[in-house]
């Protein structure tokens, strides 16, 4: 029995089977092409995701480093604030001491000024007393010399001479 392919292809079940086989091959080819295209798209997507993952890892590392830096900076800011508080307190203490010292200095200056005025007044009184004493001494000397000079004076050409002292006239 020989199979006649032309006769077999004219029968409806054989035609349906042949059409289904051709359709299967077409679907297989489309499926293979589609799978290849999907695989290619997936590979590209995997490459993009890998690059994004690397970028995100690098960003995370920078942020972790920055967070460490931020923690260090916050510690430094805290230490600086404490130092500022100490310096402000010291400044306030020094200002209070300065105000006290200035008041003391002003008081000492007033006392010095009063002492200076008192010293000047006492010096003036001393000068007045010395002048008065000199005037009194001169008057007393003149009074004592007047009676003695009348007794026993000697006159000469060179000037007057009295006992033990001489007064010269210049011409």
Backbone as CSV, one residue per row, in Angstrom:
resi,resn,N_x,N_y,N_z,CA_x,CA_y,CA_z,C_x,C_y,C_z
1,UNK,0.769,-1.121,0.000,0.000,0.000,0.000,0.849,1.237,0.000
2,UNK,0.648,1.843,-0.971,1.403,3.054,-1.134,0.514,4.227,-0.768
3,UNK,1.110,5.169,-0.148,0.335,6.310,0.331,0.484,7.398,-0.719
4,UNK,-0.623,7.849,-1.110,-0.641,8.950,-2.068,-0.766,10.248,-1.280
5,UNK,0.229,11.023,-1.336,0.282,12.226,-0.513,-0.705,13.247,-1.072
6,UNK,-0.854,13.371,-2.354,-1.796,14.330,-2.933,-3.199,13.979,-2.535
7,UNK,-3.521,12.710,-2.522,-4.876,12.306,-2.173,-5.091,12.501,-0.693
8,UNK,-4.091,12.268,0.075,-4.231,12.395,1.524,-4.398,13.870,1.915
9,UNK,-3.761,14.741,1.165,-3.826,16.146,1.514,-5.170,16.750,1.124
10,UNK,-5.919,16.113,0.355,-7.213,16.649,-0.040,-8.288,16.271,0.962
11,UNK,-8.013,15.408,1.844,-9.024,15.030,2.834,-8.999,16.062,3.978
12,UNK,-10.157,16.340,4.535,-10.236,17.391,5.530,-9.418,17.098,6.807
13,UNK,-9.422,15.912,7.385,-8.629,15.769,8.616,-7.140,15.961,8.336
14,UNK,-6.665,15.540,7.207,-5.261,15.701,6.895,-4.949,17.180,6.696
15,UNK,-5.847,17.904,6.067,-5.630,19.336,5.864,-5.604,20.069,7.212
16,UNK,-6.447,19.694,8.068,-6.514,20.357,9.383,-5.226,20.091,10.145
17,UNK,-4.784,18.813,10.062,-3.548,18.469,10.757,-2.358,19.211,10.157
18,UNK,-2.283,19.340,8.851,-1.185,20.042,8.198,-1.226,21.524,8.554
19,UNK,-2.437,22.109,8.578,-2.577,23.518,8.927,-2.162,23.732,10.383
20,UNK,-2.558,22.806,11.234,-2.181,22.913,12.631,-0.667,22.763,12.809
21,UNK,-0.054,21.880,12.046,1.395,21.706,12.133,2.100,22.964,11.663
22,UNK,1.633,23.546,10.556,2.255,24.787,10.064,2.045,25.896,11.072
23,UNK,0.833,25.966,11.620,0.551,26.978,12.625,1.423,26.762,13.855
24,UNK,1.658,25.547,14.248,2.514,25.220,15.386,3.934,25.698,15.153
25,UNK,4.425,25.425,13.878,5.786,25.877,13.574,5.872,27.402,13.574
26,UNK,4.876,28.056,13.064,4.862,29.532,13.056,4.819,30.050,14.493
27,UNK,3.958,29.426,15.293,3.874,29.843,16.696,5.178,29.565,17.440
28,UNK,5.812,28.439,17.114,7.093,28.102,17.726,8.146,29.152,17.354
29,UNK,8.179,29.551,16.074,9.146,30.546,15.612,8.874,31.890,16.293
30,UNK,7.592,32.252,16.353,7.253,33.516,17.018,7.589,33.451,18.508
31,UNK,7.305,32.332,19.096,7.596,32.162,20.515,9.097,32.232,20.771
32,UNK,9.877,31.602,19.919,11.335,31.644,20.072,11.838,33.073,19.894
33,UNK,11.327,33.741,18.877,11.753,35.123,18.642,11.337,36.006,19.825
34,UNK,10.133,35.810,20.316,9.640,36.582,21.442,10.455,36.275,22.695
35,UNK,10.790,35.026,22.917,11.584,34.649,24.094,12.972,35.280,24.018
36,UNK,13.534,35.277,22.805,14.853,35.889,22.626,14.772,37.381,22.914
37,UNK,13.723,38.009,22.430,13.545,39.435,22.653,13.316,39.722,24.137
38,UNK,12.538,38.882,24.800,12.292,39.062,26.237,13.590,38.855,27.023
39,UNK,14.360,37.835,26.653,15.638,37.583,27.331,16.591,38.767,27.158
40,UNK,16.600,39.322,25.913,17.462,40.476,25.657,17.024,41.656,26.514
41,UNK,15.710,41.898,26.593,15.179,42.989,27.410,15.497,42.746,28.887
42,UNK,15.393,41.486,29.316,15.691,41.161,30.706,17.178,41.368,31.024
43,UNK,18.041,40.988,30.063,19.477,41.200,30.275,19.782,42.700,30.406
44,UNK,19.167,43.529,29.538,19.355,44.978,29.623,18.828,45.522,30.960
45,UNK,17.678,45.000,31.357,17.095,45.440,32.617,17.989,45.023,33.799
46,UNK,18.544,43.819,33.722,19.459,43.349,34.775,20.713,44.227,34.819
47,UNK,21.231,44.599,33.657,22.414,45.464,33.613,22.089,46.838,34.209
48,UNK,20.928,47.402,33.843,20.513,48.691,34.411,20.342,48.595,35.919
49,UNK,19.709,47.534,36.372,19.496,47.363,37.805,20.816,47.171,38.555
50,UNK,21.753,46.467,37.922,23.071,46.294,38.544,23.779,47.639,38.677
51,UNK,23.708,48.462,37.619,24.335,49.794,37.662,23.665,50.659,38.737
52,UNK,22.326,50.600,38.782,21.616,51.361,39.804,21.979,50.869,41.204
53,UNK,22.110,49.574,41.350,22.490,49.001,42.642,23.873,49.487,43.073
54,UNK,24.801,49.532,42.133,26.149,50.021,42.442,26.111,51.505,42.833
55,UNK,25.323,52.298,42.081,25.198,53.723,42.409,24.573,53.914,43.796
56,UNK,23.523,53.120,44.057,22.871,53.231,45.355,23.808,52.788,46.490
57,UNK,24.608,51.774,46.231,25.577,51.335,47.237,26.598,52.432,47.504
58,UNK,27.070,53.071,46.441,28.021,54.169,46.599,27.372,55.338,47.346
59,UNK,26.099,55.665,46.986,25.379,56.736,47.686,25.188,56.391,49.160
60,UNK,24.853,55.136,49.432,24.684,54.702,50.810,25.995,54.829,51.586
61,UNK,27.086,54.440,50.946,28.395,54.551,51.608,28.710,56.016,51.904
62,UNK,28.429,56.920,50.940,28.662,58.341,51.167,27.773,58.875,52.291
63,UNK,26.510,58.428,52.298,25.597,58.892,53.341,26.007,58.364,54.713
64,UNK,26.472,57.126,54.749,26.947,56.579,56.022,28.168,57.362,56.483
65,UNK,29.055,57.664,55.548,30.239,58.463,55.877,29.825,59.860,56.317
66,UNK,28.856,60.438,55.590,28.367,61.771,55.950,27.664,61.725,57.303
67,UNK,26.936,60.650,57.549,26.272,60.513,58.851,27.318,60.452,59.952
68,UNK,28.407,59.746,59.699,29.508,59.726,60.666,30.089,61.107,60.820
69,UNK,30.261,61.798,59.703,30.776,63.167,59.741,29.793,64.078,60.457
70,UNK,28.510,63.868,60.216,27.494,64.681,60.885,27.538,64.434,62.384
71,UNK,27.685,63.184,62.778,27.785,62.877,64.205,29.018,63.546,64.808
72,UNK,30.131,63.502,64.065,31.350,64.171,64.544,31.120,65.680,64.649
73,UNK,30.476,66.239,63.621,30.210,67.676,63.627,29.270,68.058,64.773
74,UNK,28.266,67.209,65.018,27.358,67.493,66.121,28.102,67.434,67.451
75,UNK,29.011,66.482,67.580,29.825,66.415,68.804,30.688,67.654,68.936
76,UNK,31.285,68.087,67.819,32.107,69.302,67.853,31.254,70.519,68.190
77,UNK,30.059,70.603,67.608,29.161,71.723,67.894,28.792,71.720,69.377
78,UNK,28.505,70.549,69.906,28.164,70.437,71.323,29.334,70.876,72.193
79,UNK,30.541,70.417,71.855,31.734,70.813,72.620,31.967,72.313,72.493
80,UNK,31.754,72.854,71.302,31.946,74.291,71.087,30.921,75.091,71.886
81,UNK,29.705,74.604,71.951,28.679,75.296,72.744,29.051,75.283,74.223
82,UNK,29.532,74.146,74.706,29.967,74.066,76.102,31.114,75.037,76.354
83,UNK,32.062,75.078,75.425,33.193,75.998,75.551,32.695,77.446,75.529
84,UNK,31.730,77.738,74.660,31.151,79.072,74.590,30.482,79.428,75.909
85,UNK,29.789,78.479,76.502,29.150,78.720,77.793,30.194,79.027,78.855
86,UNK,31.283,78.235,78.874,32.355,78.473,79.843,33.004,79.838,79.607
87,UNK,33.264,80.155,78.354,33.901,81.435,78.029,32.975,82.591,78.396
88,UNK,31.679,82.436,78.136,30.720,83.485,78.484,30.683,83.686,79.999
89,UNK,30.700,82.584,80.739,30.712,82.684,82.202,31.987,83.367,82.678
90,UNK,33.124,82.970,82.090,34.401,83.588,82.451,34.374,85.075,82.117
91,UNK,33.845,85.400,80.947,33.740,86.802,80.532,32.891,87.579,81.513
92,UNK,31.774,86.995,81.921,30.900,87.655,82.883,31.629,87.866,84.208
93,UNK,32.344,86.844,84.658,33.117,86.960,85.904,34.171,88.053,85.782
94,UNK,34.873,88.073,84.655,35.920,89.077,84.447,35.306,90.474,84.389
95,UNK,34.145,90.610,83.754,33.487,91.909,83.696,33.094,92.375,85.101
96,UNK,32.602,91.431,85.917,32.256,91.786,87.285,33.500,92.218,88.060
97,UNK,34.586,91.468,87.894,35.839,91.829,88.553,36.342,93.180,88.054
98,UNK,36.206,93.421,86.747,36.618,94.700,86.171,35.801,95.840,86.757
99,UNK,34.497,95.640,86.873,33.645,96.688,87.444,34.055,96.961,88.885
100,UNK,34.321,95.905,89.649,34.768,96.078,91.034,36.105,96.807,91.064
101,UNK,37.026,96.393,90.198,38.340,97.045,90.147,38.211,98.504,89.739
102,UNK,37.317,98.802,88.799,37.123,100.184,88.372,36.551,101.027,89.514
103,UNK,35.604,100.448,90.276,35.068,101.177,91.422,36.164,101.418,92.454
104,UNK,36.988,100.394,92.675,38.095,100.546,93.626,39.078,101.596,93.129
105,UNK,39.387,101.551,91.846,40.305,102.529,91.257,39.750,103.941,91.392
106,UNK,38.461,104.104,91.145,37.829,105.411,91.276,37.917,105.892,92.724
107,UNK,37.668,104.990,93.664,37.764,105.341,95.078,39.188,105.732,95.444
108,UNK,40.169,104.952,94.953,41.570,105.254,95.234,41.959,106.583,94.595
109,UNK,41.465,106.866,93.403,41.760,108.138,92.746,41.184,109.307,93.549
110,UNK,39.959,109.114,94.055,39.360,110.166,94.878,40.198,110.391,96.133
111,UNK,40.581,109.272,96.772,41.406,109.396,97.974,42.737,110.055,97.650
112,UNK,43.328,109.683,96.518,44.590,110.282,96.102,44.424,111.776,95.831
113,UNK,43.315,112.116,95.184,43.044,113.516,94.899,42.856,114.294,96.205
114,UNK,42.094,113.709,97.133,41.908,114.348,98.442,43.243,114.487,99.161
115,UNK,44.063,113.422,99.122,45.369,113.468,99.773,46.257,114.510,99.113
116,UNK,46.182,114.630,97.797,46.975,115.623,97.072,46.546,117.033,97.474
117,UNK,45.230,117.268,97.542,44.734,118.574,97.969,45.170,118.873,99.408
118,UNK,45.079,117.853,100.258,45.503,118.036,101.648,46.988,118.348,101.709
119,UNK,47.789,117.619,100.905,49.233,117.856,100.873,49.539,119.267,100.383
120,UNK,48.846,119.709,99.338,49.063,121.057,98.820,48.694,122.107,99.867
121,UNK,47.576,121.855,100.562,47.158,122.807,101.605,48.198,122.835,102.724
122,UNK,48.701,121.673,103.117,49.707,121.620,104.177,51.013,122.258,103.718
123,UNK,51.391,122.015,102.447,52.585,122.674,101.910,52.417,124.185,101.909
124,UNK,51.245,124.661,101.551,50.974,126.098,101.554,51.069,126.653,102.975
125,UNK,50.479,125.913,103.934,50.568,126.345,105.330,52.013,126.356,105.802
126,UNK,52.769,125.307,105.377,54.180,125.252,105.770,54.953,126.427,105.174
127,UNK,54.708,126.705,103.886,55.371,127.842,103.244,54.993,129.149,103.943
128,UNK,53.692,129.292,104.256,53.247,130.494,104.968,53.918,130.584,106.333
129,UNK,53.999,129.435,107.034,54.626,129.418,108.368,56.105,129.747,108.251
130,UNK,56.769,129.196,107.209,58.194,129.498,107.024,58.399,130.975,106.711
131,UNK,57.528,131.510,105.857,57.636,132.933,105.510,57.403,133.793,106.759
132,UNK,56.413,133.398,107.539,56.120,134.133,108.771,57.296,134.021,109.731
133,UNK,57.859,132.803,109.847,59.009,132.591,110.734,60.199,133.406,110.260
134,UNK,60.426,133.446,108.946,61.553,134.225,108.425,61.346,135.713,108.680
135,UNK,60.105,136.145,108.459,59.807,137.561,108.699,59.992,137.886,110.177
136,UNK,59.487,137.015,111.024,59.618,137.223,112.468,61.080,137.185,112.871
137,UNK,61.824,136.239,112.323,63.249,136.134,112.639,63.986,137.368,112.155
138,UNK,63.634,137.883,110.992,64.292,139.073,110.455,63.972,140.289,111.322
139,UNK,62.722,140.376,111.748,62.325,141.492,112.593,63.031,141.408,113.942
140,UNK,63.100,140.194,114.461,63.784,140.012,115.746,65.260,140.322,115.597
141,UNK,65.846,139.920,114.512,67.258,140.177,114.260,67.501,141.675,114.129
142,UNK,66.593,142.346,113.432,66.726,143.794,113.267,66.602,144.493,114.620
143,UNK,65.702,144.014,115.444,65.502,144.632,116.754,66.723,144.410,117.640
144,UNK,67.311,143.229,117.566,68.492,142.950,118.373,69.699,143.672,117.802
145,UNK,69.788,143.823,116.525,70.943,144.455,115.901,70.891,145.967,116.065
146,UNK,69.740,146.546,116.162,69.616,147.991,116.254,70.277,148.533,117.520
147,UNK,70.051,148.022,118.691,70.719,148.582,119.849,72.203,148.265,119.818
148,UNK,72.608,147.119,119.317,74.019,146.752,119.324,74.771,147.526,118.272
149,UNK,74.172,147.882,117.197,74.884,148.570,116.146,75.159,150.019,116.522
150,UNK,74.435,150.561,117.375,74.672,151.936,117.774,75.855,151.999,118.726
151,UNK,76.061,150.972,119.438,77.191,150.949,120.348,78.403,150.431,119.624
152,UNK,79.446,150.977,119.622,80.740,150.526,119.168,80.878,150.331,117.694
153,UNK,80.301,151.118,116.892,80.494,150.979,115.456,81.749,151.691,115.046
154,UNK,82.407,151.112,114.052,83.589,151.774,113.502,83.319,152.013,112.039
155,UNK,83.741,153.179,111.619,83.525,153.528,110.220,84.848,153.557,109.515
156,UNK,84.854,153.127,108.289,86.072,153.197,107.497,85.693,153.560,106.085
157,UNK,86.695,153.683,105.238,86.435,154.020,103.853,85.817,152.860,103.084
158,UNK,86.108,151.735,103.419,85.612,150.575,102.665,84.159,150.283,102.990
159,UNK,83.649,150.731,103.973,82.262,150.483,104.331,82.101,150.416,105.819
160,UNK,80.949,150.073,106.202,80.675,149.988,107.620,81.158,148.665,108.138
161,UNK,81.683,148.696,109.287,82.083,147.464,109.937,81.489,147.459,111.313
162,UNK,81.014,146.361,111.678,80.480,146.210,113.021,81.157,144.996,113.609
163,UNK,80.966,144.719,114.781,81.649,143.639,115.446,81.429,142.311,114.754
164,UNK,82.326,141.744,114.152,82.261,140.394,113.584,81.631,140.277,112.217
165,UNK,81.020,141.289,111.662,80.472,141.161,110.310,80.655,142.472,109.584
166,UNK,80.590,142.439,108.261,80.780,143.656,107.496,79.719,143.775,106.436
167,UNK,79.377,144.968,106.134,78.421,145.253,105.058,79.156,146.123,104.072
168,UNK,79.298,145.739,102.868,80.054,146.478,101.872,79.113,147.203,100.955
169,UNK,79.557,148.342,100.532,78.799,149.068,99.524,79.544,148.954,98.217
170,UNK,78.876,148.766,97.166,79.546,148.730,95.895,79.228,149.998,95.146
171,UNK,80.273,150.536,94.514,80.073,151.772,93.785,80.221,151.603,92.346
